[in-house]
Amino acid sequence: MELSETLKEKRKELSMTQEQVAEKIFVSQKSVSNWETKKTFPDIESLIRLAHLYDLFLDHLLLEGSDIVKDIKVQAELSTMKKLSIPPFITNISLVILLVSQKWWGNLSTQATIIIAISLFSNFIPLFYFKSRAVNLKNELKNSKISNWFVVPLLVMIIIFAVGLIIFTPTLFKK
């Protein structure tokens, strides 16, 4: 029996409404409804409260609803992807500021400008990967099969931007 069915069956055995369950475990009625209709899964704290309320063992709930274990893993990976995207993003902002501020800090040589532009471009690769993986994980959480149709145009825009930087940046900052 799946978790959603177990939750619904136990609630009905206790002759409780979704609203009553929600009040007892400190969530909204909509959350309880979503759990019972397989739209979402309860978080670990809610699972513990449900196990106490329904007099079930937590491992019973987790094993019955093995999708929950998968959901927890996906959420953990999604959190990791978000955290890992921060350093490349900050680096890219720093590189853009360095390129744009040449007038104030002094002009860089053409070679240095090209190296910065290449670094900026190559730093988009992990950003692109992390963002793409995060979108896939979010889709996995929603159990939807939405394709990443925006991935190819984004990659093309990044390549065009990088080529433009490499070609035009040195000429913009010549005296």
C-alpha positions in Angstrom: 0.0 0.0 0.0 1.3 3.4 -0.9 1.8 6.2 1.6 -1.1 8.2 0.4 -3.4 5.3 0.8 -2.1 4.4 4.2 -2.6 8.0 5.4 -6.1 8.2 4.1 -7.0 4.7 5.5 -5.6 5.5 9.0 -7.4 8.8 9.1 -10.7 7.2 8.2 -10.1 4.4 10.8 -9.9 7.1 13.4 -13.0 8.9 12.0 -11.0 12.1 11.6 -11.4 14.8 8.9 -8.4 16.2 7.1 -8.8 19.4 9.0 -8.7 17.6 12.3 -5.5 15.7 11.3 -4.0 19.0 10.1 -4.7 20.7 13.5 -3.1 17.8 15.4 0.1 17.8 13.4 0.3 21.5 12.9 0.0 21.7 9.1 -2.7 23.0 6.8 -5.7 21.0 5.6 -4.4 21.5 2.1 -1.2 19.7 3.0 -3.0 16.7 4.3 -5.1 16.7 1.2 -2.0 16.8 -1.0 -0.4 13.9 0.8 -3.5 11.8 0.4 -3.8 12.6 -3.3 -0.1 12.0 -4.0 0.5 15.6 -5.0 3.2 16.0 -2.4 4.9 14.1 0.4 5.1 15.1 4.1 8.4 16.3 5.4 10.2 14.3 8.0 8.7 16.3 11.0 5.2 15.8 9.7 5.9 12.1 9.1 7.0 11.7 12.7 3.8 13.4 13.9 1.7 11.3 11.6 3.3 8.1 12.9 2.5 9.2 16.5 -1.1 10.2 15.6 -1.9 7.0 13.6 0.1 4.8 16.0 2.4 3.6 13.3 6.1 3.0 13.2 8.0 5.6 11.2 9.9 2.9 9.2 6.5 1.4 8.3 5.5 4.8 6.8 8.8 5.2 5.0 8.9 1.7 3.6 5.3 1.8 2.5 5.8 5.1 0.9 9.3 4.5 -0.6 8.7 7.6 -2.8 9.2 9.6 0.4 12.8 8.4 0.7 13.4 9.3 -3.0 11.7 12.7 -2.4 14.0 13.5 0.6 17.1 12.6 -1.5 15.9 14.8 -4.4 15.3 17.7 -2.0 18.7 17.3 -0.5 20.4 17.2 -3.9 18.3 20.3 -4.9 19.6 22.1 -1.9 23.2 21.1 -2.8 22.8 22.3 -6.4 21.6 25.7 -5.1 24.5 26.0 -2.7 27.1 25.0 -5.3 25.8 27.6 -7.8 26.7 30.5 -5.5 30.5 30.6 -5.9 30.5 30.5 -9.8 27.7 33.2 -9.7 29.8 35.5 -7.5 32.9 34.8 -9.6 31.0 35.8 -12.8 29.7 39.0 -11.2 33.3 39.8 -10.1 34.7 39.2 -13.6 32.0 41.3 -15.2 32.7 44.1 -12.8 36.4 43.8 -13.6 35.8 44.0 -17.3 33.4 46.9 -17.0 35.4 48.9 -14.6 38.6 49.1 -16.7 38.0 52.8 -17.2 38.2 53.5 -13.5 40.9 51.0 -12.5 43.0 51.3 -15.6 42.9 49.4 -18.8 43.9 45.8 -18.9 46.0 44.4 -21.7 44.1 42.7 -24.6 45.5 39.4 -23.4 44.2 39.9 -19.9 40.8 41.0 -21.2 40.6 37.9 -23.3 41.6 35.7 -20.4 38.9 37.3 -18.2 36.3 36.8 -20.9 37.3 33.1 -21.4 37.1 32.7 -17.6 33.7 34.3 -17.5 32.5 32.0 -20.3 33.9 28.8 -18.8 32.4 29.8 -15.4 29.0 29.7 -17.1 29.4 26.0 -17.6 29.0 25.0 -13.9 26.3 27.6 -13.5 24.4 26.2 -16.4 24.8 22.6 -15.1 23.7 23.5 -11.6 20.7 25.4 -12.9 19.7 22.7 -15.3 20.1 20.0 -12.7 18.0 22.1 -10.2 15.2 22.4 -12.8 15.3 18.7 -13.4 15.1 18.0 -9.7 12.2 20.4 -9.3 10.4 18.6 -12.1 11.2 15.3 -10.5 9.7 16.5 -7.2 6.5 17.6 -9.1 6.5 14.3 -10.9 6.2 16.2 -14.2 7.9 15.5 -17.4 8.4 19.1 -18.5 11.3 19.2 -21.0 14.1 21.7 -20.7 13.3 23.5 -24.0 15.0 26.6 -22.7 18.4 24.9 -22.2 19.6 25.1 -25.8 18.6 28.8 -26.3 20.3 29.7 -23.0 23.5 27.9 -24.1 23.4 29.6 -27.5 23.0 33.0 -25.8 25.9 32.3 -23.4 28.2 31.4 -26.4 27.2 34.5 -28.3 27.8 36.6 -25.2 31.2 35.1 -24.7 32.3 35.4 -28.3 31.0 39.1 -28.3 33.1 39.7 -25.1 36.2 38.2 -26.6 35.9 40.1 -29.9 34.6 43.5 -28.8 35.8 44.1 -25.3 39.4 44.9 -26.3 38.2 47.5 -28.9 35.8 49.1 -26.4 38.6 50.0 -23.9 41.3 51.2 -26.3 42.4 54.8 -25.8 
